[in-house]
Each structure stands twice: as C-alpha cells, then as structure tokens.
Amino acid sequence: MPVTQSDIDALNAAIRQGERMVRFADGKTVEYRSVAELKSARDDALQQLAAESGCTRPRITKLYHAGRGFD
C-alpha cells in the first residue's frame, strides 16, 4: 500500500495530541504501543513517501533565531 501525505498528516496529528491510536483516511485504524513507536512509524512513512516520489531524502527546513530577544 503506497503511503500518502494524508497518512503522514494523521500520524502527525496523533503525535501532537499524544494519542497512540491513528485513524487513516481509508478507514483503517492502528494502535501503537507508545508515542516513540508512533514517531518511528511516521519517520518510516516519510522515507517511503520520499522514495516513491523519487526524492532521495525528505526536505527539512531549519529555522534559527539569533539575538537577545525582548527585554
């Protein structure tokens, strides 16, 4: 079964909410043993989606802030 962006979105939503059960768009429900296992599944799905699209690795954007901030 190919991985879709909606699958990854469902995994990310579950991670944000601290849930271990994920309901995907096709109606399939999966319960993970821990949030760490859920994050691992998300990372695997990202790699699979990148491989299917022909990209060698997923794009990562890092934001940096330099300065003193507000006083």
Helices and strands as residue ranges (DSSP letters): H 5-17, E 21-23, E 29-31, H 35-53
